[in-house]
Structure formats: structure tokens, C-alpha cells
């Protein structure tokens, strides 16, 4: 075993990329732990790897005494003289112990475990150093195995984890498939996977465009924002620093080649490329395309946008299950409320506004009342409760309270008009 130690250390250092001195120190620590278990924990032992002979040497240090009371820490003067004729009482005597090969099965197992752990710790350090500067990049790997829905991806030197929540929906992989993913996290002090991947994050989409569009990597075109509903639809906002470069055209590419490469990587995810604008009204109009926008009311303080669209464009602007307006809202970071021209016209009428002033009447109830022929707070206050119940869905008690509130609103309106 000892004659092979040097060769083994050199091989592990070379194959695993671990510092040789670190392995030597791990070996010495392991043998020291094993020796203390074998010969006693109170014994003062020093372990040294002899690089010339490829051997581990053990030295013990004991106090020279007349009569030995503790053989782990003391040595008799007679025995000490045989080892060193010049030794005197009270001296600390260092002597070489028997070879590491005689430590026994249990001690050898202990040494092996320490070495393995040290190797793992060192390898984790190597992996961290190798990948910490690559965080935020796209990496290529091969599907290695599956663990409770998670995927283990082999990157060549090490494995990475692609959690279930970071995987694209409706896409199955098999062992051995090639895969690309965004390196989202590089961990240092963990027992499990150090590298965490994602295929669903917005950054993956951005990086794919950076790889496909030279103008982005050159800094001419900039991606201002991106949002996704993975596997379904995405939006990216782009701007150009040069007036003669169309940022949308650059991202689309000749005959759509660039954007199609990204779509293909994202398994058919529909991508809307939106021209960015510093004007929120213009920006939201671009973000809701292909729907046409008639008017935008901007509330800077509340960060809300009321977008008015032609009646036949409402469903297109909102999108399937609200997806289009939801993604546009995420892209802008503003709350977006989309209304048809007909509905907006109704909402701006004085009568409708008076209904909204009635405490307990929200926009939906106001619309129900308005469509049912109750077009103002004045009409609400004088309406029959039984008739109101048919159009509102409220109880008679609730409607009576609303009628009373409507009467109060009418008094306020009359006072305001008298003041004018």
C-alpha cells in the first residue's frame, strides 16, 4: 500500500484537479485520526508523509520519567536511553512509531473515510471555482438520470440539477438527450448538487437572444425587459442605440431565422418582440400588439394604465385567459386595465359616475344596474326594490341600504351644484 501512495496521490491530483498538497494533508489527517483510535487519544502523535519514499511516518512524543504512570504520554528513562543515549529526565522524546500498514482494519477504514470526505470537499471547491464565473451563462449537458421529477444533467466535469419547477411544461426528455439550460445558481457549501439550472426563467430567453443576435452582443440593440409563461408565450422589449438599426428587425432576423431559432429551443413558445418606449402610453400600445389601442389614460402615481380599445379588439388585447394583458403588465411593471370603447364611453357618463359614488356599488354592480336601466344614483334612489333585485342579484336588505346611500349621494351632488 505504502509504495503505491505517491502514485495514487499524483493520479487523484491529476484526474480530479485537486491540489496535491491538499491531498497529502488529508492523508496525514486521516492517518492521525486512525492512529489515535488505535493507540489512544491522549497520545501526542505527529504524522508526516515522506514524499521521497512514498511512506506515511508516525512519530510519538512522550515525557521521560523515572516510573511510567501513563504509557500513552510517558516513557521510562531506561527505554528512552535506548532510543537516545543523551536524553534526560523531564525531556520530551520523539520516536518513530510502527508503520501505518499496522494500524488495523478499523483504523484503515477511518482513514479511508477522511480521505474520501476531504476529496469531496476539495472537489466541491474546484467545481465552485470553475463555475462561479459562469453563473448567468447557458450551459450544454446530457440528461444523466431522473430523481423525483428533477433532472440530473451531466456537464462533463460534474453534474447539475434541473429542478422540476425549472423545466419546460409538456416536454419530456430521455436519458442521453442533449439539453441547454441557464446556469441560475452556483452553490459552495452544500452536500448535494452545487449547480442549479433553469429553462423557465426570463434570463434564459434573454441569453438565447444574445446568442442569436449579434447586435445585442455588440451593444447596439438592448433588451429592456422580458417576461414569459414558459412553453406558451413570451414578450421581450427591445431598443436600439443607433437610429438606423431596427431593434425588432434585428431580433427577428432574415425571414424570421433568428427568432425561430429561439422559438425552436423553447419548444414553440410564441415570442412577441416589442419596441420599447419611454412613454408608457406608447409602450403599452406596442406591448398589447397585435391589438389596436384607441386611447391610454396614464396614472403615474399609482403606476396604472387604462387602455381603451375598439370593441372588436377587446378579446385580442386581453388574450386567451388574459395572457396578453398579463404579460404586458409584467413587461411594463404597471397595472393595466383594458376596456372597450363602448364600456369606457359608458363609464365616463355623469350618471354612471354617480352610481360609482354610492358606497357599496363597485364597477361590476354599476354596470349591471346601468345595463338594467338604472343609469344614475338618482334613478337608483327612486327605484323599486323588487325591480332592482332582478338586475342586481342583491338581497332586498342590501338594496334598501344602497337606495339610502344613493339618496345621500344625490344630496351631495345638489350641494356641489349649489356651490358652483
ZAKOL-387483 format. One record per residue (C-alpha): residue number from 1; x negated, y negated, z. Coordinates in steps of 0.1 Angstrom, whole numbers, always signed. Layout:
// residues N
+-----+-------+-------+-------+
! num !    px !    py !    pz !
+-----+-------+-------+-------+
! NUM !     X !     Y !     Z !
...
+-----+-------+-------+-------+
END
This chain:
// residues 420
+-----+-------+-------+-------+
! num !    px !    py !    pz !
+-----+-------+-------+-------+
!   1 !    +0 !    +0 !    +0 !
!   2 !   -27 !   -25 !   +10 !
!   3 !   -47 !   -21 !   -21 !
!   4 !   -16 !   -30 !   -42 !
!   5 !    -7 !   -60 !   -21 !
!   6 !   -27 !   -85 !   -41 !
!   7 !   -14 !   -72 !   -74 !
!   8 !   +22 !   -73 !   -61 !
!   9 !   +19 !  -108 !   -48 !
!  10 !    +4 !  -120 !   -81 !
!  11 !   +32 !  -103 !  -101 !
!  12 !   +60 !  -117 !   -80 !
!  13 !   +45 !  -152 !   -81 !
!  14 !   +42 !  -149 !  -119 !
!  15 !   +76 !  -133 !  -126 !
!  16 !   +97 !  -154 !  -102 !
!  17 !   +78 !  -186 !  -105 !
!  18 !   +72 !  -188 !   -67 !
!  19 !   +42 !  -204 !   -52 !
!  20 !   +16 !  -177 !   -44 !
!  21 !    +6 !  -193 !   -11 !
!  22 !   +43 !  -193 !    -1 !
!  23 !   +44 !  -155 !    -7 !
!  24 !   +12 !  -150 !   +13 !
!  25 !   +26 !  -170 !   +43 !
!  26 !   +58 !  -150 !   +40 !
!  27 !   +39 !  -117 !   +41 !
!  28 !   +19 !  -129 !   +71 !
!  29 !   +50 !  -139 !   +89 !
!  30 !   +67 !  -106 !   +82 !
!  31 !   +38 !   -86 !   +94 !
!  32 !   +35 !  -107 !  +126 !
!  33 !   +72 !  -101 !  +133 !
!  34 !   +68 !   -64 !  +127 !
!  35 !   +36 !   -62 !  +149 !
!  36 !   +53 !   -80 !  +178 !
!  37 !   +82 !   -55 !  +176 !
!  38 !   +57 !   -26 !  +176 !
!  39 !   +31 !   -38 !  +202 !
!  40 !   +51 !   -62 !  +224 !
!  41 !   +65 !   -97 !  +220 !
!  42 !   +42 !  -112 !  +247 !
!  43 !   +11 !  -102 !  +229 !
!  44 !    -8 !  -131 !  +212 !
!  45 !   -13 !  -118 !  +177 !
!  46 !   -27 !  -135 !  +146 !
!  47 !   -21 !  -122 !  +111 !
!  48 !   -44 !  -131 !   +82 !
!  49 !   -42 !  -119 !   +45 !
!  50 !   -77 !  -111 !   +33 !
!  51 !   -74 !  -121 !    -3 !
!  52 !  -108 !  -106 !   -12 !
!  53 !   -98 !   -71 !    -2 !
!  54 !   -61 !   -75 !    -6 !
!  55 !   -55 !   -65 !   +30 !
!  56 !   -35 !   -78 !   +59 !
!  57 !   -56 !   -81 !   +90 !
!  58 !   -43 !   -83 !  +126 !
!  59 !   -61 !   -99 !  +155 !
!  60 !   -50 !   -99 !  +191 !
!  61 !   -62 !  -124 !  +217 !
!  62 !   -64 !  -113 !  +254 !
!  63 !   -78 !  -127 !  +286 !
!  64 !  -108 !  -110 !  +300 !
!  65 !  -100 !   -98 !  +336 !
!  66 !  -116 !   -76 !  +363 !
!  67 !   -85 !   -54 !  +365 !
!  68 !   -57 !   -53 !  +339 !
!  69 !   -22 !   -60 !  +352 !
!  70 !    -6 !   -66 !  +317 !
!  71 !   -22 !   -48 !  +288 !
!  72 !    -4 !   -70 !  +263 !
!  73 !   -21 !  -102 !  +274 !
!  74 !   -52 !   -89 !  +293 !
!  75 !   -83 !   -68 !  +286 !
!  76 !  -107 !   -53 !  +312 !
!  77 !  -143 !   -67 !  +314 !
!  78 !  -157 !   -32 !  +306 !
!  79 !  -137 !   -29 !  +274 !
!  80 !  -144 !   -65 !  +265 !
!  81 !  -182 !   -59 !  +269 !
!  82 !  -180 !   -30 !  +244 !
!  83 !  -164 !   -53 !  +219 !
!  84 !  -186 !   -84 !  +226 !
!  85 !  -216 !   -79 !  +250 !
!  86 !  -218 !  -117 !  +256 !
!  87 !  -181 !  -120 !  +269 !
!  88 !  -175 !  -132 !  +304 !
!  89 !  -146 !  -131 !  +329 !
!  90 !  -118 !  -156 !  +320 !
!  91 !  -127 !  -158 !  +283 !
!  92 !  -101 !  -153 !  +256 !
!  93 !  -112 !  -124 !  +235 !
!  94 !  -101 !  -119 !  +199 !
!  95 !  -103 !   -85 !  +184 !
!  96 !   -91 !   -69 !  +152 !
!  97 !   -62 !   -45 !  +156 !
!  98 !   -53 !   -14 !  +137 !
!  99 !   -42 !   -18 !  +101 !
! 100 !    -7 !   -29 !   +90 !
! 101 !    -1 !    +5 !   +75 !
! 102 !    +1 !   +20 !  +110 !
! 103 !   +30 !    -3 !  +121 !
! 104 !   +56 !   +24 !  +116 !
! 105 !   +88 !   +28 !   +96 !
! 106 !  +109 !    +2 !  +117 !
! 107 !   +82 !   -24 !  +116 !
! 108 !   +77 !   -19 !   +79 !
! 109 !  +114 !   -23 !   +73 !
! 110 !  +114 !   -55 !   +93 !
! 111 !   +85 !   -68 !   +72 !
! 112 !  +103 !   -60 !   +40 !
! 113 !  +135 !   -79 !   +51 !
! 114 !  +115 !  -110 !   +60 !
! 115 !   +96 !  -109 !   +27 !
! 116 !  +129 !  -105 !    +7 !
! 117 !  +145 !  -134 !   +25 !
! 118 !  +115 !  -156 !   +20 !
! 119 !  +115 !  -147 !   -17 !
! 120 !  +152 !  -156 !   -19 !
! 121 !  +147 !  -189 !    -1 !
! 122 !  +117 !  -197 !   -24 !
! 123 !  +136 !  -187 !   -55 !
! 124 !  +165 !  -209 !   -44 !
! 125 !  +141 !  -238 !   -41 !
! 126 !  +127 !  -230 !   -76 !
! 127 !  +162 !  -229 !   -91 !
! 128 !  +172 !  -262 !   -74 !
! 129 !  +141 !  -279 !   -87 !
! 130 !  +147 !  -265 !  -122 !
! 131 !  +183 !  -276 !  -124 !
! 132 !  +187 !  -307 !  -102 !
! 133 !  +177 !  -330 !  -131 !
! 134 !  +201 !  -312 !  -155 !
! 135 !  +232 !  -319 !  -134 !
! 136 !  +257 !  -336 !  -158 !
! 137 !  +245 !  -317 !  -188 !
! 138 !  +261 !  -290 !  -209 !
! 139 !  +245 !  -256 !  -205 !
! 140 !  +248 !  -224 !  -225 !
! 141 !  +252 !  -190 !  -210 !
! 142 !  +266 !  -155 !  -213 !
! 143 !  +296 !  -141 !  -193 !
! 144 !  +280 !  -117 !  -169 !
! 145 !  +309 !  -105 !  -147 !
! 146 !  +342 !  -115 !  -131 !
! 147 !  +348 !  -119 !   -93 !
! 148 !  +384 !  -126 !   -81 !
! 149 !  +392 !  -147 !  -111 !
! 150 !  +359 !  -166 !  -110 !
! 151 !  +333 !  -160 !  -138 !
! 152 !  +296 !  -154 !  -132 !
! 153 !  +276 !  -169 !  -161 !
! 154 !  +241 !  -159 !  -168 !
! 155 !  +220 !  -189 !  -178 !
! 156 !  +188 !  -169 !  -185 !
! 157 !  +168 !  -176 !  -154 !
! 158 !  +197 !  -175 !  -129 !
! 159 !  +235 !  -171 !  -127 !
! 160 !  +260 !  -199 !  -123 !
! 161 !  +296 !  -199 !  -111 !
! 162 !  +325 !  -210 !  -133 !
! 163 !  +354 !  -211 !  -107 !
! 164 !  +389 !  -201 !  -118 !
! 165 !  +402 !  -237 !  -114 !
! 166 !  +375 !  -250 !  -138 !
! 167 !  +384 !  -225 !  -165 !
! 168 !  +405 !  -234 !  -195 !
! 169 !  +440 !  -220 !  -193 !
! 170 !  +452 !  -194 !  -218 !
! 171 !  +417 !  -184 !  -228 !
! 172 !  +402 !  -150 !  -219 !
! 173 !  +365 !  -141 !  -221 !
! 174 !  +349 !  -107 !  -220 !
! 175 !  +316 !   -96 !  -206 !
! 176 !  +288 !  -106 !  -230 !
! 177 !  +307 !  -135 !  -246 !
! 178 !  +287 !  -167 !  -251 !
! 179 !  +301 !  -198 !  -233 !
! 180 !  +293 !  -235 !  -229 !
! 181 !  +301 !  -255 !  -198 !
! 182 !  +294 !  -287 !  -179 !
! 183 !  +269 !  -284 !  -150 !
! 184 !  +290 !  -300 !  -124 !
! 185 !  +271 !  -293 !   -92 !
! 186 !  +236 !  -282 !   -81 !
! 187 !  +235 !  -270 !   -45 !
! 188 !  +204 !  -265 !   -25 !
! 189 !  +211 !  -248 !    +9 !
! 190 !  +237 !  -222 !    +0 !
! 191 !  +237 !  -184 !    +3 !
! 192 !  +260 !  -179 !   -28 !
! 193 !  +259 !  -195 !   -63 !
! 194 !  +238 !  -227 !   -64 !
! 195 !  +251 !  -238 !   -98 !
! 196 !  +288 !  -247 !  -103 !
! 197 !  +302 !  -251 !  -139 !
! 198 !  +333 !  -266 !  -153 !
! 199 !  +351 !  -266 !  -186 !
! 200 !  +381 !  -286 !  -175 !
! 201 !  +366 !  -318 !  -162 !
! 202 !  +367 !  -351 !  -181 !
! 203 !  +329 !  -352 !  -182 !
! 204 !  +328 !  -320 !  -203 !
! 205 !  +349 !  -338 !  -230 !
! 206 !  +327 !  -369 !  -229 !
! 207 !  +294 !  -348 !  -232 !
! 208 !  +308 !  -329 !  -261 !
! 209 !  +314 !  -362 !  -280 !
! 210 !  +280 !  -374 !  -270 !
! 211 !  +265 !  -343 !  -286 !
! 212 !  +286 !  -346 !  -318 !
! 213 !  +285 !  -384 !  -324 !
! 214 !  +250 !  -399 !  -329 !
! 215 !  +264 !  -434 !  -325 !
! 216 !  +273 !  -426 !  -289 !
! 217 !  +238 !  -412 !  -280 !
! 218 !  +223 !  -443 !  -297 !
! 219 !  +244 !  -466 !  -275 !
! 220 !  +263 !  -482 !  -304 !
! 221 !  +296 !  -465 !  -295 !
! 222 !  +306 !  -462 !  -259 !
! 223 !  +332 !  -440 !  -242 !
! 224 !  +350 !  -463 !  -218 !
! 225 !  +373 !  -437 !  -203 !
! 226 !  +386 !  -402 !  -207 !
! 227 !  +414 !  -380 !  -193 !
! 228 !  +426 !  -345 !  -200 !
! 229 !  +453 !  -320 !  -194 !
! 230 !  +429 !  -291 !  -202 !
! 231 !  +439 !  -269 !  -231 !
! 232 !  +468 !  -292 !  -241 !
! 233 !  +459 !  -328 !  -247 !
! 234 !  +433 !  -354 !  -240 !
! 235 !  +426 !  -391 !  -246 !
! 236 !  +393 !  -410 !  -248 !
! 237 !  +389 !  -447 !  -251 !
! 238 !  +360 !  -460 !  -272 !
! 239 !  +344 !  -493 !  -280 !
! 240 !  +316 !  -504 !  -304 !
! 241 !  +288 !  -529 !  -296 !
! 242 !  +285 !  -536 !  -333 !
! 243 !  +314 !  -552 !  -352 !
! 244 !  +307 !  -533 !  -384 !
! 245 !  +309 !  -499 !  -367 !
! 246 !  +344 !  -485 !  -362 !
! 247 !  +343 !  -466 !  -329 !
! 248 !  +373 !  -444 !  -337 !
! 249 !  +360 !  -436 !  -372 !
! 250 !  +326 !  -427 !  -358 !
! 251 !  +341 !  -402 !  -333 !
! 252 !  +365 !  -387 !  -359 !
! 253 !  +337 !  -382 !  -385 !
! 254 !  +338 !  -374 !  -422 !
! 255 !  +371 !  -356 !  -429 !
! 256 !  +375 !  -352 !  -391 !
! 257 !  +345 !  -330 !  -388 !
! 258 !  +332 !  -344 !  -355 !
! 259 !  +364 !  -344 !  -336 !
! 260 !  +373 !  -310 !  -350 !
! 261 !  +341 !  -295 !  -335 !
! 262 !  +351 !  -308 !  -301 !
! 263 !  +387 !  -296 !  -306 !
! 264 !  +374 !  -261 !  -315 !
! 265 !  +352 !  -260 !  -284 !
! 266 !  +382 !  -269 !  -263 !
! 267 !  +403 !  -242 !  -279 !
! 268 !  +427 !  -265 !  -299 !
! 269 !  +431 !  -292 !  -273 !
! 270 !  +447 !  -322 !  -290 !
! 271 !  +425 !  -353 !  -287 !
! 272 !  +437 !  -389 !  -291 !
! 273 !  +408 !  -413 !  -298 !
! 274 !  +419 !  -448 !  -285 !
! 275 !  +403 !  -481 !  -294 !
! 276 !  +395 !  -498 !  -261 !
! 277 !  +406 !  -534 !  -255 !
! 278 !  +400 !  -558 !  -226 !
! 279 !  +436 !  -569 !  -230 !
! 280 !  +459 !  -545 !  -210 !
! 281 !  +488 !  -551 !  -234 !
! 282 !  +467 !  -542 !  -265 !
! 283 !  +450 !  -514 !  -247 !
! 284 !  +483 !  -497 !  -236 !
! 285 !  +497 !  -501 !  -271 !
! 286 !  +467 !  -483 !  -285 !
! 287 !  +469 !  -456 !  -258 !
! 288 !  +505 !  -448 !  -265 !
! 289 !  +500 !  -443 !  -302 !
! 290 !  +514 !  -430 !  -324 !
! 291 !  +545 !  -446 !  -308 !
! 292 !  +551 !  -482 !  -318 !
! 293 !  +553 !  -508 !  -290 !
! 294 !  +577 !  -538 !  -292 !
! 295 !  +566 !  -557 !  -260 !
! 296 !  +544 !  -553 !  -229 !
! 297 !  +551 !  -570 !  -196 !
! 298 !  +518 !  -571 !  -175 !
! 299 !  +517 !  -574 !  -137 !
! 300 !  +480 !  -579 !  -129 !
! 301 !  +486 !  -579 !   -91 !
! 302 !  +504 !  -546 !   -90 !
! 303 !  +485 !  -531 !  -119 !
! 304 !  +517 !  -522 !  -136 !
! 305 !  +528 !  -524 !  -173 !
! 306 !  +563 !  -524 !  -185 !
! 307 !  +562 !  -512 !  -221 !
! 308 !  +592 !  -517 !  -244 !
! 309 !  +595 !  -495 !  -275 !
! 310 !  +621 !  -492 !  -302 !
! 311 !  +650 !  -468 !  -293 !
! 312 !  +639 !  -442 !  -317 !
! 313 !  +603 !  -443 !  -304 !
! 314 !  +611 !  -437 !  -268 !
! 315 !  +606 !  -399 !  -268 !
! 316 !  +574 !  -402 !  -288 !
! 317 !  +560 !  -428 !  -264 !
! 318 !  +568 !  -407 !  -233 !
! 319 !  +557 !  -374 !  -249 !
! 320 !  +566 !  -339 !  -241 !
! 321 !  +574 !  -336 !  -204 !
! 322 !  +560 !  -372 !  -200 !
! 323 !  +525 !  -361 !  -211 !
! 324 !  +517 !  -390 !  -234 !
! 325 !  +526 !  -418 !  -210 !
! 326 !  +510 !  -399 !  -181 !
! 327 !  +476 !  -396 !  -199 !
! 328 !  +478 !  -432 !  -210 !
! 329 !  +484 !  -442 !  -174 !
! 330 !  +453 !  -422 !  -163 !
! 331 !  +432 !  -436 !  -190 !
! 332 !  +440 !  -473 !  -181 !
! 333 !  +443 !  -468 !  -144 !
! 334 !  +476 !  -487 !  -144 !
! 335 !  +511 !  -476 !  -137 !
! 336 !  +531 !  -476 !  -170 !
! 337 !  +569 !  -478 !  -172 !
! 338 !  +582 !  -472 !  -207 !
! 339 !  +617 !  -484 !  -216 !
! 340 !  +637 !  -485 !  -248 !
! 341 !  +647 !  -519 !  -263 !
! 342 !  +683 !  -512 !  -256 !
! 343 !  +677 !  -504 !  -220 !
! 344 !  +653 !  -533 !  -215 !
! 345 !  +679 !  -557 !  -230 !
! 346 !  +705 !  -543 !  -206 !
! 347 !  +681 !  -547 !  -176 !
! 348 !  +674 !  -584 !  -184 !
! 349 !  +711 !  -594 !  -184 !
! 350 !  +721 !  -615 !  -154 !
! 351 !  +749 !  -591 !  -145 !
! 352 !  +725 !  -561 !  -143 !
! 353 !  +700 !  -581 !  -123 !
! 354 !  +728 !  -590 !   -98 !
! 355 !  +735 !  -553 !   -94 !
! 356 !  +699 !  -546 !   -85 !
! 357 !  +701 !  -573 !   -58 !
! 358 !  +727 !  -552 !   -40 !
! 359 !  +710 !  -534 !   -11 !
! 360 !  +713 !  -496 !   -18 !
! 361 !  +715 !  -499 !   -56 !
! 362 !  +684 !  -487 !   -74 !
! 363 !  +678 !  -488 !  -111 !
! 364 !  +694 !  -455 !  -119 !
! 365 !  +726 !  -462 !   -99 !
! 366 !  +727 !  -497 !  -115 !
! 367 !  +726 !  -481 !  -150 !
! 368 !  +754 !  -456 !  -140 !
! 369 !  +776 !  -484 !  -128 !
! 370 !  +768 !  -506 !  -158 !
! 371 !  +775 !  -478 !  -183 !
! 372 !  +807 !  -471 !  -164 !
! 373 !  +819 !  -507 !  -170 !
! 374 !  +807 !  -523 !  -137 !
! 375 !  +784 !  -549 !  -152 !
! 376 !  +777 !  -572 !  -123 !
! 377 !  +777 !  -574 !   -85 !
! 378 !  +809 !  -595 !   -87 !
! 379 !  +827 !  -566 !  -105 !
! 380 !  +812 !  -541 !   -80 !
! 381 !  +826 !  -561 !   -51 !
! 382 !  +861 !  -562 !   -65 !
! 383 !  +862 !  -526 !   -80 !
! 384 !  +884 !  -498 !   -68 !
! 385 !  +865 !  -473 !   -46 !
! 386 !  +882 !  -443 !   -63 !
! 387 !  +872 !  -456 !   -98 !
! 388 !  +836 !  -463 !   -86 !
! 389 !  +833 !  -427 !   -73 !
! 390 !  +839 !  -414 !  -108 !
! 391 !  +810 !  -433 !  -123 !
! 392 !  +785 !  -434 !   -94 !
! 393 !  +787 !  -400 !   -77 !
! 394 !  +786 !  -417 !   -43 !
! 395 !  +809 !  -410 !   -14 !
! 396 !  +837 !  -434 !    -5 !
! 397 !  +819 !  -445 !   +26 !
! 398 !  +787 !  -453 !    +7 !
! 399 !  +807 !  -471 !   -20 !
! 400 !  +825 !  -492 !    +6 !
! 401 !  +791 !  -502 !   +20 !
! 402 !  +779 !  -511 !   -15 !
! 403 !  +811 !  -532 !   -21 !
! 404 !  +804 !  -551 !   +11 !
! 405 !  +768 !  -557 !    +1 !
! 406 !  +779 !  -568 !   -34 !
! 407 !  +802 !  -594 !   -17 !
! 408 !  +772 !  -607 !    +3 !
! 409 !  +751 !  -610 !   -29 !
! 410 !  +779 !  -630 !   -46 !
! 411 !  +779 !  -654 !   -17 !
! 412 !  +741 !  -658 !   -21 !
! 413 !  +745 !  -664 !   -58 !
! 414 !  +772 !  -691 !   -52 !
! 415 !  +749 !  -708 !   -26 !
! 416 !  +720 !  -708 !   -51 !
! 417 !  +742 !  -722 !   -79 !
! 418 !  +755 !  -749 !   -55 !
! 419 !  +719 !  -758 !   -45 !
! 420 !  +710 !  -762 !   -82 !
+-----+-------+-------+-------+
END
